[in-house]
Amino acid sequence: MLEEQVKQLGELLMFSGRTMALTGAGISLDSGIPTFRGVQGLWEKYDIMEYATIEAFRRDPVKVWGMLLEMDQAMMGAKPNPGHTALAELERMGLLHMIVTQNVDNLHQEAGSREVVEFHGNVRQFRCLECRQIHERAKVDLVNLPPRCHCGGLVKPDAIFFGEAIPWAASVKAFEMAQQCRVILVVGTSAVVAPASEIPVMAKQAGATVVEINPEETVLTGRVSDTLLKGSAATILPVVVEYIKSRRQ
Ligand code: OAD
């Protein structure tokens, strides 16, 4: 069954002409970064309203930094896995034209992907909440919390909390592509957080084929997505690339 689905996806990608991917935390799980939802998820341990909103951060930055440091530690040591590498390879083959990622771990770029739209920011750099100045991570004091800018404002990783706006340019690019693409791969996301979750819906409405890669069904499965390849991205995506290579020989 999966073998047949892999072939079908390979053929779809070879002849699509315009393909995007929407990725989420699941693709980085095999790199050792926990997802948000599910039994081992970050939101099982940390209450969203107390730790993941911009109001919570302003109210008690030291408390929220407790969680941010844990995330920072998981992400800083992480390396791309075969799922990230396969997407980078699809781009090099001319078969993947944009990745829109909700992840803030920089692993797509490290795997070699170039056209990456960061929908929720990136934790490799920090930013002042007040004057918006960017701070190099290495120069931020993570011992005396919370770190502050020379303007006095709170400094935080340049990734968004709930209640903050999606970076404008990222949003424009992602939704334009959603309307233009012929195929969208939805990889490792529960697709429950808007507005990112609207991207596959918009793509579908514009006529795209929606293919999910996820070990579990999601809210999109059977409603928005045309197919679900059930399994880990790190296992399935490299097999799809291998299939395409074999067809191109
Ligand atoms: P979630 O934690 O909500 O969902 C992760 C998805 O990955 C689930 O559907 C899993 O079944 C799937 N998954 C698990 N292992 C996988 C694997 N090896 N390969 C592929 N898929 C796998 O993460 P996101 O959907 O990314 O936002 O969450 C969206 C947003 O919610 C995040 O960007 C974050 C969070 O709150 C903010 O904090 C603003």
Boltz pocket constraint, residues with backbone or C-beta under 6 A from the ligand:
constraints:
  - pocket:
      binder: B
      contacts: [[A, 23], [A, 24], [A, 25], [A, 26], [A, 27], [A, 29], [A, 30], [A, 35], [A, 36], [A, 37], [A, 38], [A, 41], [A, 52], [A, 102], [A, 103], [A, 120], [A, 160], [A, 161], [A, 162], [A, 187], [A, 188], [A, 189], [A, 190], [A, 191], [A, 192], [A, 193], [A, 213], [A, 214], [A, 215], [A, 216], [A, 217], [A, 218], [A, 231], [A, 232], [A, 233], [A, 234]]
      max_distance: 6.0
